[in-house]
Each structure stands twice: as structure tokens, then as C-alpha cells.
């Protein structure tokens, strides 16, 4: 058996009736919905109120229901090197299993023939948001001495020493000079 579902109601979309899927291994169902982020209680300022895209393939196996696909949400933050505002789309790749009797420690519980997608989607979106976002991979960041943005012509030629000397290391530096290389 195969089917495809587009759920109009966010709450209906997060609770998927799996009774038909569970009748026979190999049965499948696609779930493609957009759900308001307030239903996931992200409690993360990087994720603004928006729609979370959910694109999943559910398939019954002998071991439970295998869920694969992806979830996505837009994020907004600052570059961790130069502090410019940046944004992007966090895409979490999903490969999970729901089981009635938990035999896999990473499995989600299948209760009353229903899959509650909310905890799984929440987890994958939060893990997909970058912890240390950068505006571009080669962002030079800020000068550690004067704070100038090294990606601008003015900041690149700020004239500060590239490596500021930390006086706490003076004793070790003096000790190192006593030994030949």
C-alpha cells in the first residue's frame, strides 16, 4: 500500500495515524507539510517565528516505522568571526525509527498507532542550526587588538600586530630561551 498526504492542520500533521502502515511491512506514506514553529517550542533566538518544512517518507518494517527525509527552518545569527548579521536555512537529514516496544535506544515511541513527529522534528532542526556560523568560509574576522573588520580594506591595513603578546606566557617564553633547539 502506498499513499501521499498533505495535511492542512499543523496539529494533524504532527500526529500521524500509522494504523494502515502497521498492517504490513513495506507499506509507506509520504508526509509533506509546513508547520508554524510555535508548535515545536524551540526556545532558540536564532530561529524566528516561521514555517518549518517537513518532508518525510514513512515505511513500515518488521522493527517499527522507519522515517527518512528532511526538515528545514530558516535561522538568523551573527558571524562568529566578524559579527555581521547572517541568515540561512538549517536542513536536518532524518533517519529515525518509531517502535511500540523500544529495542533501539535511539528510537521514538509509537503510541496508540500514532507517530508524534514534533519531538523528532524539533531535535533535528535544533541540531541543524550552526553553532558557529560564518558569513563565508574564509572570513578573516576582527582584529584582536583594535577590533577592525579584517574583511574591509581599512581593517586589513589596521597596522596592529598580528599576534598580541599575552604577558602570562612570559615565564614560559623565558624558560624556552634557556634550552638550545
KEDRENMAR-535859 format. One record per residue (C-alpha): residue number from 0; x negated, y negated, z negated. Coordinates in nm, 2 decimals, always signed. Layout:
BEGIN
<rec><num>NUM</num><c1>X</c1><c2>Y</c2><c3>Z</c3></rec>
...
//
This chain:
BEGIN
<rec><num>0</num><c1>+0.00</c1><c2>+0.00</c2><c3>+0.00</c3></rec>
<rec><num>1</num><c1>-0.13</c1><c2>-0.35</c2><c3>+0.07</c3></rec>
<rec><num>2</num><c1>+0.01</c1><c2>-0.69</c2><c3>+0.01</c3></rec>
<rec><num>3</num><c1>-0.08</c1><c2>-1.05</c2><c3>+0.00</c3></rec>
<rec><num>4</num><c1>+0.06</c1><c2>-1.30</c2><c3>-0.24</c3></rec>
<rec><num>5</num><c1>+0.07</c1><c2>-1.68</c2><c3>-0.26</c3></rec>
<rec><num>6</num><c1>+0.20</c1><c2>-1.79</c2><c3>-0.59</c3></rec>
<rec><num>7</num><c1>+0.38</c1><c2>-2.13</c2><c3>-0.62</c3></rec>
<rec><num>8</num><c1>+0.38</c1><c2>-2.14</c2><c3>-1.00</c3></rec>
<rec><num>9</num><c1>+0.04</c1><c2>-2.17</c2><c3>-1.19</c3></rec>
<rec><num>10</num><c1>+0.16</c1><c2>-1.95</c2><c3>-1.48</c3></rec>
<rec><num>11</num><c1>+0.30</c1><c2>-1.69</c2><c3>-1.24</c3></rec>
<rec><num>12</num><c1>-0.03</c1><c2>-1.68</c2><c3>-1.05</c3></rec>
<rec><num>13</num><c1>-0.24</c1><c2>-1.63</c2><c3>-1.37</c3></rec>
<rec><num>14</num><c1>-0.03</c1><c2>-1.33</c2><c3>-1.48</c3></rec>
<rec><num>15</num><c1>-0.04</c1><c2>-1.08</c2><c3>-1.20</c3></rec>
<rec><num>16</num><c1>+0.20</c1><c2>-0.78</c2><c3>-1.22</c3></rec>
<rec><num>17</num><c1>-0.01</c1><c2>-0.48</c2><c3>-1.15</c3></rec>
<rec><num>18</num><c1>+0.26</c1><c2>-0.21</c2><c3>-1.17</c3></rec>
<rec><num>19</num><c1>+0.26</c1><c2>-0.15</c2><c3>-0.79</c3></rec>
<rec><num>20</num><c1>-0.12</c1><c2>-0.14</c2><c3>-0.78</c3></rec>
<rec><num>21</num><c1>-0.14</c1><c2>+0.11</c2><c3>-1.05</c3></rec>
<rec><num>22</num><c1>+0.08</c1><c2>+0.37</c2><c3>-0.87</c3></rec>
<rec><num>23</num><c1>-0.21</c1><c2>+0.50</c2><c3>-0.66</c3></rec>
<rec><num>24</num><c1>-0.58</c1><c2>+0.44</c2><c3>-0.63</c3></rec>
<rec><num>25</num><c1>-0.65</c1><c2>+0.24</c2><c3>-0.31</c3></rec>
<rec><num>26</num><c1>-0.35</c1><c2>+0.01</c2><c3>-0.35</c3></rec>
<rec><num>27</num><c1>-0.46</c1><c2>-0.35</c2><c3>-0.31</c3></rec>
<rec><num>28</num><c1>-0.33</c1><c2>-0.71</c2><c3>-0.34</c3></rec>
<rec><num>29</num><c1>-0.48</c1><c2>-1.04</c2><c3>-0.24</c3></rec>
<rec><num>30</num><c1>-0.43</c1><c2>-1.34</c2><c3>-0.47</c3></rec>
<rec><num>31</num><c1>-0.50</c1><c2>-1.69</c2><c3>-0.33</c3></rec>
<rec><num>32</num><c1>-0.38</c1><c2>-1.98</c2><c3>-0.55</c3></rec>
<rec><num>33</num><c1>-0.47</c1><c2>-2.32</c2><c3>-0.66</c3></rec>
<rec><num>34</num><c1>-0.41</c1><c2>-2.38</c2><c3>-1.04</c3></rec>
<rec><num>35</num><c1>-0.44</c1><c2>-2.70</c2><c3>-1.24</c3></rec>
<rec><num>36</num><c1>-0.75</c1><c2>-2.70</c2><c3>-1.46</c3></rec>
<rec><num>37</num><c1>-0.54</c1><c2>-2.78</c2><c3>-1.77</c3></rec>
<rec><num>38</num><c1>-0.43</c1><c2>-2.41</c2><c3>-1.78</c3></rec>
<rec><num>39</num><c1>-0.79</c1><c2>-2.30</c2><c3>-1.85</c3></rec>
<rec><num>40</num><c1>-0.88</c1><c2>-2.54</c2><c3>-2.14</c3></rec>
<rec><num>41</num><c1>-1.23</c1><c2>-2.58</c2><c3>-2.00</c3></rec>
<rec><num>42</num><c1>-1.32</c1><c2>-2.84</c2><c3>-2.27</c3></rec>
<rec><num>43</num><c1>-1.62</c1><c2>-2.94</c2><c3>-2.05</c3></rec>
<rec><num>44</num><c1>-1.65</c1><c2>-3.31</c2><c3>-1.94</c3></rec>
<rec><num>45</num><c1>-1.83</c1><c2>-3.21</c2><c3>-1.62</c3></rec>
<rec><num>46</num><c1>-1.50</c1><c2>-3.05</c2><c3>-1.49</c3></rec>
<rec><num>47</num><c1>-1.24</c1><c2>-3.32</c2><c3>-1.42</c3></rec>
<rec><num>48</num><c1>-0.87</c1><c2>-3.26</c2><c3>-1.41</c3></rec>
<rec><num>49</num><c1>-0.82</c1><c2>-3.10</c2><c3>-1.07</c3></rec>
<rec><num>50</num><c1>-0.71</c1><c2>-2.78</c2><c3>-0.89</c3></rec>
<rec><num>51</num><c1>-0.91</c1><c2>-2.46</c2><c3>-0.94</c3></rec>
<rec><num>52</num><c1>-0.92</c1><c2>-2.24</c2><c3>-0.63</c3></rec>
<rec><num>53</num><c1>-0.88</c1><c2>-1.87</c2><c3>-0.69</c3></rec>
<rec><num>54</num><c1>-0.94</c1><c2>-1.63</c2><c3>-0.41</c3></rec>
<rec><num>55</num><c1>-0.93</c1><c2>-1.27</c2><c3>-0.53</c3></rec>
<rec><num>56</num><c1>-0.89</c1><c2>-0.92</c2><c3>-0.40</c3></rec>
<rec><num>57</num><c1>-0.74</c1><c2>-0.67</c2><c3>-0.65</c3></rec>
<rec><num>58</num><c1>-0.78</c1><c2>-0.30</c2><c3>-0.58</c3></rec>
<rec><num>59</num><c1>-0.67</c1><c2>+0.00</c2><c3>-0.79</c3></rec>
<rec><num>60</num><c1>-0.94</c1><c2>+0.26</c2><c3>-0.87</c3></rec>
<rec><num>61</num><c1>-0.95</c1><c2>+0.56</c2><c3>-1.09</c3></rec>
<rec><num>62</num><c1>-1.12</c1><c2>+0.35</c2><c3>-1.35</c3></rec>
<rec><num>63</num><c1>-0.88</c1><c2>+0.05</c2><c3>-1.35</c3></rec>
<rec><num>64</num><c1>-0.83</c1><c2>-0.25</c2><c3>-1.12</c3></rec>
<rec><num>65</num><c1>-1.14</c1><c2>-0.39</c2><c3>-0.95</c3></rec>
<rec><num>66</num><c1>-1.12</c1><c2>-0.77</c2><c3>-0.90</c3></rec>
<rec><num>67</num><c1>-1.36</c1><c2>-0.93</c2><c3>-0.64</c3></rec>
<rec><num>68</num><c1>-1.37</c1><c2>-1.26</c2><c3>-0.47</c3></rec>
<rec><num>69</num><c1>-1.45</c1><c2>-1.61</c2><c3>-0.59</c3></rec>
<rec><num>70</num><c1>-1.32</c1><c2>-1.91</c2><c3>-0.79</c3></rec>
<rec><num>71</num><c1>-1.42</c1><c2>-2.27</c2><c3>-0.74</c3></rec>
<rec><num>72</num><c1>-1.39</c1><c2>-2.61</c2><c3>-0.90</c3></rec>
<rec><num>73</num><c1>-1.54</c1><c2>-2.95</c2><c3>-0.85</c3></rec>
<rec><num>74</num><c1>-1.78</c1><c2>-3.08</c2><c3>-1.10</c3></rec>
<rec><num>75</num><c1>-1.94</c1><c2>-3.42</c2><c3>-1.18</c3></rec>
<rec><num>76</num><c1>-2.25</c1><c2>-3.49</c2><c3>-1.37</c3></rec>
<rec><num>77</num><c1>-2.59</c1><c2>-3.67</c2><c3>-1.37</c3></rec>
<rec><num>78</num><c1>-2.91</c1><c2>-3.56</c2><c3>-1.20</c3></rec>
<rec><num>79</num><c1>-3.12</c1><c2>-3.43</c2><c3>-1.49</c3></rec>
<rec><num>80</num><c1>-3.43</c1><c2>-3.59</c2><c3>-1.33</c3></rec>
<rec><num>81</num><c1>-3.32</c1><c2>-3.94</c2><c3>-1.21</c3></rec>
<rec><num>82</num><c1>-2.99</c1><c2>-3.98</c2><c3>-1.39</c3></rec>
<rec><num>83</num><c1>-2.79</c1><c2>-4.06</c2><c3>-1.07</c3></rec>
<rec><num>84</num><c1>-2.43</c1><c2>-3.96</c2><c3>-1.06</c3></rec>
<rec><num>85</num><c1>-2.38</c1><c2>-3.64</c2><c3>-0.86</c3></rec>
<rec><num>86</num><c1>-2.10</c1><c2>-3.40</c2><c3>-0.79</c3></rec>
<rec><num>87</num><c1>-2.05</c1><c2>-3.07</c2><c3>-0.62</c3></rec>
<rec><num>88</num><c1>-1.84</c1><c2>-2.76</c2><c3>-0.61</c3></rec>
<rec><num>89</num><c1>-1.90</c1><c2>-2.48</c2><c3>-0.85</c3></rec>
<rec><num>90</num><c1>-1.84</c1><c2>-2.14</c2><c3>-0.69</c3></rec>
<rec><num>91</num><c1>-1.82</c1><c2>-1.84</c2><c3>-0.91</c3></rec>
<rec><num>92</num><c1>-1.85</c1><c2>-1.50</c2><c3>-0.75</c3></rec>
<rec><num>93</num><c1>-1.62</c1><c2>-1.25</c2><c3>-0.91</c3></rec>
<rec><num>94</num><c1>-1.69</c1><c2>-0.88</c2><c3>-0.95</c3></rec>
<rec><num>95</num><c1>-1.49</c1><c2>-0.76</c2><c3>-1.26</c3></rec>
<rec><num>96</num><c1>-1.27</c1><c2>-0.47</c2><c3>-1.37</c3></rec>
<rec><num>97</num><c1>-0.95</c1><c2>-0.46</c2><c3>-1.57</c3></rec>
<rec><num>98</num><c1>-0.88</c1><c2>-0.15</c2><c3>-1.77</c3></rec>
<rec><num>99</num><c1>-0.60</c1><c2>-0.02</c2><c3>-2.00</c3></rec>
<rec><num>100</num><c1>-0.84</c1><c2>+0.18</c2><c3>-2.21</c3></rec>
<rec><num>101</num><c1>-1.17</c1><c2>-0.02</c2><c3>-2.22</c3></rec>
<rec><num>102</num><c1>-1.46</c1><c2>+0.21</c2><c3>-2.13</c3></rec>
<rec><num>103</num><c1>-1.67</c1><c2>-0.06</c2><c3>-1.98</c3></rec>
<rec><num>104</num><c1>-1.78</c1><c2>-0.32</c2><c3>-2.24</c3></rec>
<rec><num>105</num><c1>-1.76</c1><c2>-0.60</c2><c3>-1.98</c3></rec>
<rec><num>106</num><c1>-1.40</c1><c2>-0.51</c2><c3>-1.87</c3></rec>
<rec><num>107</num><c1>-1.10</c1><c2>-0.72</c2><c3>-1.93</c3></rec>
<rec><num>108</num><c1>-0.79</c1><c2>-0.57</c2><c3>-2.09</c3></rec>
<rec><num>109</num><c1>-0.50</c1><c2>-0.47</c2><c3>-1.87</c3></rec>
<rec><num>110</num><c1>-0.19</c1><c2>-0.52</c2><c3>-2.09</c3></rec>
<rec><num>111</num><c1>+0.17</c1><c2>-0.42</c2><c3>-2.01</c3></rec>
<rec><num>112</num><c1>+0.07</c1><c2>-0.36</c2><c3>-1.64</c3></rec>
<rec><num>113</num><c1>-0.03</c1><c2>-0.73</c2><c3>-1.61</c3></rec>
<rec><num>114</num><c1>-0.37</c1><c2>-0.89</c2><c3>-1.54</c3></rec>
<rec><num>115</num><c1>-0.42</c1><c2>-1.22</c2><c3>-1.72</c3></rec>
<rec><num>116</num><c1>-0.66</c1><c2>-1.39</c2><c3>-1.48</c3></rec>
<rec><num>117</num><c1>-0.70</c1><c2>-1.71</c2><c3>-1.70</c3></rec>
<rec><num>118</num><c1>-0.99</c1><c2>-1.59</c2><c3>-1.92</c3></rec>
<rec><num>119</num><c1>-1.18</c1><c2>-1.44</c2><c3>-1.63</c3></rec>
<rec><num>120</num><c1>-1.14</c1><c2>-1.75</c2><c3>-1.41</c3></rec>
<rec><num>121</num><c1>-1.24</c1><c2>-1.98</c2><c3>-1.70</c3></rec>
<rec><num>122</num><c1>-1.55</c1><c2>-1.78</c2><c3>-1.77</c3></rec>
<rec><num>123</num><c1>-1.66</c1><c2>-1.77</c2><c3>-1.40</c3></rec>
<rec><num>124</num><c1>-1.60</c1><c2>-2.14</c2><c3>-1.34</c3></rec>
<rec><num>125</num><c1>-1.79</c1><c2>-2.24</c2><c3>-1.65</c3></rec>
<rec><num>126</num><c1>-2.08</c1><c2>-2.02</c2><c3>-1.56</c3></rec>
<rec><num>127</num><c1>-2.09</c1><c2>-2.16</c2><c3>-1.21</c3></rec>
<rec><num>128</num><c1>-2.13</c1><c2>-2.52</c2><c3>-1.31</c3></rec>
<rec><num>129</num><c1>-2.51</c1><c2>-2.60</c2><c3>-1.30</c3></rec>
<rec><num>130</num><c1>-2.67</c1><c2>-2.66</c2><c3>-1.64</c3></rec>
<rec><num>131</num><c1>-2.95</c1><c2>-2.88</c2><c3>-1.50</c3></rec>
<rec><num>132</num><c1>-2.81</c1><c2>-3.03</c2><c3>-1.18</c3></rec>
<rec><num>133</num><c1>-3.04</c1><c2>-3.22</c2><c3>-0.95</c3></rec>
<rec><num>134</num><c1>-2.94</c1><c2>-3.47</c2><c3>-0.67</c3></rec>
<rec><num>135</num><c1>-3.19</c1><c2>-3.29</c2><c3>-0.44</c3></rec>
<rec><num>136</num><c1>-3.44</c1><c2>-3.02</c2><c3>-0.49</c3></rec>
<rec><num>137</num><c1>-3.75</c1><c2>-3.25</c2><c3>-0.45</c3></rec>
<rec><num>138</num><c1>-3.61</c1><c2>-3.53</c2><c3>-0.68</c3></rec>
<rec><num>139</num><c1>-3.92</c1><c2>-3.69</c2><c3>-0.84</c3></rec>
<rec><num>140</num><c1>-3.72</c1><c2>-3.82</c2><c3>-1.13</c3></rec>
<rec><num>141</num><c1>-3.81</c1><c2>-4.11</c2><c3>-1.36</c3></rec>
<rec><num>142</num><c1>-4.15</c1><c2>-4.24</c2><c3>-1.46</c3></rec>
<rec><num>143</num><c1>-4.21</c1><c2>-4.11</c2><c3>-1.81</c3></rec>
<rec><num>144</num><c1>-4.38</c1><c2>-4.43</c2><c3>-1.91</c3></rec>
<rec><num>145</num><c1>-4.17</c1><c2>-4.72</c2><c3>-1.77</c3></rec>
<rec><num>146</num><c1>-3.85</c1><c2>-4.53</c2><c3>-1.66</c3></rec>
<rec><num>147</num><c1>-3.87</c1><c2>-4.64</c2><c3>-1.29</c3></rec>
<rec><num>148</num><c1>-3.69</c1><c2>-4.42</c2><c3>-1.04</c3></rec>
<rec><num>149</num><c1>-3.97</c1><c2>-4.25</c2><c3>-0.86</c3></rec>
<rec><num>150</num><c1>-3.75</c1><c2>-4.19</c2><c3>-0.55</c3></rec>
<rec><num>151</num><c1>-3.74</c1><c2>-4.56</c2><c3>-0.47</c3></rec>
<rec><num>152</num><c1>-4.03</c1><c2>-4.75</c2><c3>-0.32</c3></rec>
<rec><num>153</num><c1>-4.06</c1><c2>-4.97</c2><c3>-0.63</c3></rec>
<rec><num>154</num><c1>-4.06</c1><c2>-4.67</c2><c3>-0.87</c3></rec>
<rec><num>155</num><c1>-4.31</c1><c2>-4.47</c2><c3>-0.66</c3></rec>
<rec><num>156</num><c1>-4.56</c1><c2>-4.75</c2><c3>-0.70</c3></rec>
<rec><num>157</num><c1>-4.49</c1><c2>-4.85</c2><c3>-1.06</c3></rec>
<rec><num>158</num><c1>-4.86</c1><c2>-4.82</c2><c3>-1.14</c3></rec>
<rec><num>159</num><c1>-4.82</c1><c2>-4.61</c2><c3>-1.46</c3></rec>
<rec><num>160</num><c1>-5.05</c1><c2>-4.33</c2><c3>-1.55</c3></rec>
<rec><num>161</num><c1>-4.91</c1><c2>-4.00</c2><c3>-1.42</c3></rec>
<rec><num>162</num><c1>-4.98</c1><c2>-3.82</c2><c3>-1.74</c3></rec>
<rec><num>163</num><c1>-4.92</c1><c2>-4.01</c2><c3>-2.06</c3></rec>
<rec><num>164</num><c1>-5.16</c1><c2>-3.92</c2><c3>-2.33</c3></rec>
<rec><num>165</num><c1>-5.00</c1><c2>-3.77</c2><c3>-2.64</c3></rec>
<rec><num>166</num><c1>-5.22</c1><c2>-3.86</c2><c3>-2.94</c3></rec>
<rec><num>167</num><c1>-5.10</c1><c2>-3.55</c2><c3>-3.13</c3></rec>
<rec><num>168</num><c1>-5.33</c1><c2>-3.34</c2><c3>-2.90</c3></rec>
<rec><num>169</num><c1>-5.65</c1><c2>-3.55</c2><c3>-2.97</c3></rec>
<rec><num>170</num><c1>-5.79</c1><c2>-3.29</c2><c3>-3.22</c3></rec>
<rec><num>171</num><c1>-5.75</c1><c2>-3.00</c2><c3>-2.98</c3></rec>
<rec><num>172</num><c1>-5.90</c1><c2>-3.21</c2><c3>-2.70</c3></rec>
<rec><num>173</num><c1>-6.20</c1><c2>-3.29</c2><c3>-2.92</c3></rec>
<rec><num>174</num><c1>-6.24</c1><c2>-2.92</c2><c3>-3.01</c3></rec>
<rec><num>175</num><c1>-6.23</c1><c2>-2.82</c2><c3>-2.64</c3></rec>
<rec><num>176</num><c1>-6.51</c1><c2>-3.05</c2><c3>-2.56</c3></rec>
<rec><num>177</num><c1>-6.74</c1><c2>-2.87</c2><c3>-2.81</c3></rec>
<rec><num>178</num><c1>-6.74</c1><c2>-2.55</c2><c3>-2.60</c3></rec>
<rec><num>179</num><c1>-6.90</c1><c2>-2.50</c2><c3>-2.27</c3></rec>
<rec><num>180</num><c1>-6.68</c1><c2>-2.38</c2><c3>-1.99</c3></rec>
//
